[in-house]
Amino acid sequence: MELPTRKRLAHNIPQWVTESSCFFVTINCNERDMNQLCQLKTGNAVLSAAAFYHENQHGIVD
């Protein structure tokens, strides 16, 4: 089976992200066209990870 060619994405901060934002997150799921992230357990895990990174200032660039 031939894998699809990945589309290159711009790595600029989108205009709709406010300047005071600490994070802009994209998530690529293995299964496509399926609601995977809006499940209670998964959503809580994503939010907990974001809170951890925010509290520990991971990814903050001066």
C-alpha positions as CSV (number, residue, x, y, z in Angstrom):
1,M,0.0,0.0,0.0
2,E,1.4,3.4,-1.0
3,L,1.3,6.1,1.7
4,P,-0.2,9.5,0.8
5,T,2.1,12.4,0.3
6,R,2.0,14.8,3.2
7,K,0.9,18.3,2.5
8,R,3.5,20.9,3.8
9,L,2.1,23.3,6.3
10,A,3.2,26.8,7.0
11,H,4.7,27.0,10.4
12,N,3.8,30.6,11.0
13,I,1.4,31.6,13.8
14,P,-2.1,32.0,12.4
15,Q,-3.5,35.6,12.4
16,W,-6.4,34.5,14.6
17,V,-4.0,33.5,17.5
18,T,-3.7,36.3,20.0
19,E,-0.2,37.7,20.8
20,S,-0.6,36.7,24.4
21,S,-1.2,33.0,23.6
22,C,1.4,30.6,24.9
23,F,0.6,27.7,22.7
24,F,-0.8,26.8,19.3
25,V,-1.3,23.0,19.1
26,T,-1.9,20.8,16.1
27,I,-2.6,17.1,16.6
28,N,-2.5,14.5,13.8
29,C,-4.6,11.5,14.6
30,N,-3.9,8.0,13.2
31,E,-7.5,7.4,12.3
32,R,-8.9,10.2,10.1
33,D,-12.5,11.3,9.7
34,M,-13.3,10.1,13.2
35,N,-14.1,12.1,16.3
36,Q,-11.2,11.1,18.6
37,L,-10.2,14.2,20.5
38,C,-13.6,15.3,21.8
39,Q,-13.9,12.3,24.1
40,L,-13.9,12.9,27.8
41,K,-10.8,10.8,28.6
42,T,-8.8,12.0,25.6
43,G,-9.8,15.7,25.9
44,N,-8.8,15.7,29.6
45,A,-5.4,14.2,28.8
46,V,-4.8,16.9,26.1
47,L,-5.8,19.6,28.5
48,S,-3.8,18.2,31.4
49,A,-0.7,18.1,29.1
50,A,-1.2,21.7,28.1
51,A,-1.6,22.8,31.7
52,F,1.6,20.9,32.6
53,Y,3.5,22.6,29.8
54,H,2.1,26.0,30.8
55,E,2.9,25.6,34.5
56,N,6.4,24.4,33.7
57,Q,6.9,27.0,30.9
58,H,7.9,24.3,28.3
59,G,8.0,25.7,24.8
60,I,8.2,29.4,26.0
61,V,10.7,31.3,23.8
62,D,11.9,34.7,24.8
